[in-house]
């Protein structure tokens, strides 16, 4: 597959300045994020887009980011939410909770909560101020947001009690007492841990279905959630600019949701079995993306390039760790850690350790107790086998979250070639039109 767009896709992008040269040459190279930002928004401007911006049918937003720069994009209002609702309503494992009208309670980054509050304030012609009220945290009739703290590790008992009360209120409002829980997996794991530790677990109504998205879900966290919740749990993959592309099923595989899209895979390096996800999508009519490098990495069942055989979304391309044996992704370290022990909750690999080839694996555990000596030794060995680096393992009571409200997996000295690098140039805000803001959801 050469990934070149079909004639109907070309017809839909013909007026967009960004694609003019590719159309004239008859060849579309892979579209990198800096090219999207260069000359933004004029490189995307068409009469149709200008009219949509003037009427509010299109808006400027920023993509989410963990260790990479955020990118300004243009999309219809509630583009990602509508993509989520469509998938929820059609997924065989959780469609029943959509059909029942279950409310959607969202437990994810505080940036998402703040975005919803900002949108609601602007509807009133105001600017947000102070702690968002429950009404300010309601996105629509079906969805509201819980989190008010950047780092869920800092939640106090009062924070957890408030969230549990708001969840109970949502469940009581449904005729069947049911609700759908949307979350970042790490945020939900923090809530479960604290509720159990503080004797509040019985005060958490069990959700009828769970979706986790927004960031990579470690295998141990997924296992921990399955142990505590007896309901369908679905992992979503997508992004602010693309919407949702894949969802997990009860058999452990991934179901594609590629309406108005096509996908190709390209090895991240010669001989590597990690592949870059390259997407052509006209789902967003105001910013169609042709052969767009999303920045996400995947693995397939046979290590080949068939998108139908994707088995794992394993991290971000700009956060790959170079090693003598080839690039290592976040999912690779996750696999190595979870194969040693299910007790590790959060982990982060710090490079350096005073030696060029050294590393420190900092870990927290679900029960808060330090790792046993045998576990520590096995983890150090697993990291060395994976990365070629000598490794020391440290237990921590908690690991700090990143400024995006997500957990980075890798920390490198600023001068290190393995330092995660920006994968986008943030476009300046346009001189007029809707102000950019954080999105209300996008897995990274």
Secondary structure in CASP SS format (residue, H / E / C, confidence):
PFRMAT SS
TARGET T0000
AUTHOR 0000-0000-0000
METHOD secondary structure of the structure
MODEL  1
X C 1.00
X C 1.00
X C 1.00
X C 1.00
X C 1.00
X C 1.00
X H 1.00
X H 1.00
X H 1.00
X H 1.00
X H 1.00
X H 1.00
X H 1.00
X C 1.00
X C 1.00
X C 1.00
X H 1.00
X H 1.00
X H 1.00
X H 1.00
X H 1.00
X H 1.00
X H 1.00
X H 1.00
X H 1.00
X C 1.00
X C 1.00
X C 1.00
X C 1.00
X C 1.00
X E 1.00
X C 1.00
X H 1.00
X H 1.00
X H 1.00
X H 1.00
X H 1.00
X C 1.00
X C 1.00
X C 1.00
X C 1.00
X H 1.00
X H 1.00
X H 1.00
X C 1.00
X C 1.00
X H 1.00
X H 1.00
X H 1.00
X H 1.00
X H 1.00
X H 1.00
X H 1.00
X H 1.00
X H 1.00
X C 1.00
X C 1.00
X C 1.00
X E 1.00
X E 1.00
X E 1.00
X E 1.00
X C 1.00
X C 1.00
X C 1.00
X C 1.00
X C 1.00
X C 1.00
X C 1.00
X C 1.00
X C 1.00
X E 1.00
X E 1.00
X E 1.00
X E 1.00
X C 1.00
X C 1.00
X C 1.00
X H 1.00
X H 1.00
X H 1.00
X H 1.00
X H 1.00
X H 1.00
X H 1.00
X H 1.00
X H 1.00
X H 1.00
X H 1.00
X H 1.00
X C 1.00
X C 1.00
X C 1.00
X C 1.00
X H 1.00
X H 1.00
X H 1.00
X H 1.00
X H 1.00
X C 1.00
X C 1.00
X C 1.00
X E 1.00
X E 1.00
X E 1.00
X E 1.00
X E 1.00
X C 1.00
X C 1.00
X H 1.00
X H 1.00
X H 1.00
X H 1.00
X H 1.00
X H 1.00
X H 1.00
X H 1.00
X H 1.00
X H 1.00
X H 1.00
X H 1.00
X H 1.00
X H 1.00
X C 1.00
X C 1.00
X C 1.00
X C 1.00
X C 1.00
X C 1.00
X C 1.00
X C 1.00
X C 1.00
X C 1.00
X C 1.00
X C 1.00
X C 1.00
X C 1.00
X E 1.00
X C 1.00
X C 1.00
X C 1.00
X C 1.00
X E 1.00
X E 1.00
X E 1.00
X C 1.00
X C 1.00
X C 1.00
X C 1.00
X C 1.00
X C 1.00
X H 1.00
X H 1.00
X H 1.00
X C 1.00
X C 1.00
X H 1.00
X H 1.00
X H 1.00
X H 1.00
X H 1.00
X H 1.00
X H 1.00
X H 1.00
X H 1.00
X H 1.00
X H 1.00
X H 1.00
X H 1.00
X H 1.00
X H 1.00
X H 1.00
X C 1.00
X C 1.00
X C 1.00
X C 1.00
X C 1.00
X C 1.00
X E 1.00
X E 1.00
X E 1.00
X E 1.00
X E 1.00
X C 1.00
X H 1.00
X H 1.00
X H 1.00
X H 1.00
X H 1.00
X H 1.00
X H 1.00
X H 1.00
X H 1.00
X H 1.00
X H 1.00
X H 1.00
X H 1.00
X C 1.00
X C 1.00
X C 1.00
X H 1.00
X H 1.00
X H 1.00
X C 1.00
X C 1.00
X C 1.00
X C 1.00
X C 1.00
X E 1.00
X E 1.00
X E 1.00
X E 1.00
X C 1.00
X C 1.00
X C 1.00
X C 1.00
X C 1.00
X C 1.00
X H 1.00
X H 1.00
X H 1.00
X H 1.00
X H 1.00
X H 1.00
X H 1.00
X H 1.00
X H 1.00
X H 1.00
X C 1.00
X C 1.00
X C 1.00
X E 1.00
X E 1.00
X E 1.00
X E 1.00
X E 1.00
X E 1.00
X E 1.00
X E 1.00
X C 1.00
X C 1.00
X C 1.00
X E 1.00
X E 1.00
X E 1.00
X E 1.00
X E 1.00
X E 1.00
X C 1.00
X C 1.00
X C 1.00
X C 1.00
X C 1.00
X E 1.00
X E 1.00
X E 1.00
X C 1.00
X C 1.00
X C 1.00
X C 1.00
X E 1.00
X E 1.00
X E 1.00
X E 1.00
X E 1.00
X E 1.00
X E 1.00
X C 1.00
X C 1.00
X C 1.00
X C 1.00
X C 1.00
X C 1.00
X C 1.00
X E 1.00
X E 1.00
X E 1.00
X E 1.00
X E 1.00
X E 1.00
X E 1.00
X C 1.00
X C 1.00
X C 1.00
X C 1.00
X C 1.00
X C 1.00
X C 1.00
X E 1.00
X E 1.00
X E 1.00
X E 1.00
X E 1.00
X E 1.00
X E 1.00
X E 1.00
X E 1.00
X E 1.00
X E 1.00
X E 1.00
X C 1.00
X C 1.00
X C 1.00
X C 1.00
X C 1.00
X C 1.00
X H 1.00
X H 1.00
X H 1.00
X E 1.00
X E 1.00
X E 1.00
X E 1.00
X E 1.00
X E 1.00
X E 1.00
X H 1.00
X H 1.00
X H 1.00
X C 1.00
X E 1.00
X C 1.00
X C 1.00
X C 1.00
X C 1.00
X C 1.00
X C 1.00
X E 1.00
X C 1.00
X H 1.00
X H 1.00
X H 1.00
X H 1.00
X H 1.00
X H 1.00
X H 1.00
X H 1.00
X H 1.00
X H 1.00
X H 1.00
X C 1.00
X C 1.00
X C 1.00
X E 1.00
X E 1.00
X E 1.00
X E 1.00
X E 1.00
X E 1.00
X E 1.00
X E 1.00
X E 1.00
X C 1.00
X C 1.00
X C 1.00
X C 1.00
X C 1.00
X E 1.00
X E 1.00
X E 1.00
X E 1.00
X E 1.00
X E 1.00
X E 1.00
X E 1.00
X C 1.00
X C 1.00
X C 1.00
X C 1.00
X C 1.00
X C 1.00
X C 1.00
X H 1.00
X H 1.00
X H 1.00
X H 1.00
X H 1.00
X H 1.00
X H 1.00
X H 1.00
X H 1.00
X H 1.00
X H 1.00
X H 1.00
X H 1.00
X H 1.00
X H 1.00
X C 1.00
X C 1.00
X E 1.00
X E 1.00
X E 1.00
X E 1.00
X E 1.00
X E 1.00
X C 1.00
X C 1.00
X C 1.00
X C 1.00
X C 1.00
X C 1.00
X C 1.00
X C 1.00
X C 1.00
X C 1.00
X C 1.00
X C 1.00
X C 1.00
X C 1.00
X E 1.00
X E 1.00
X C 1.00
X C 1.00
X C 1.00
X C 1.00
X C 1.00
X C 1.00
X C 1.00
X C 1.00
X C 1.00
X C 1.00
X C 1.00
X C 1.00
X C 1.00
X C 1.00
X C 1.00
X C 1.00
X C 1.00
X C 1.00
X C 1.00
X C 1.00
X C 1.00
X C 1.00
X C 1.00
X C 1.00
X C 1.00
X C 1.00
X E 1.00
X C 1.00
X C 1.00
X C 1.00
X C 1.00
X C 1.00
X C 1.00
END
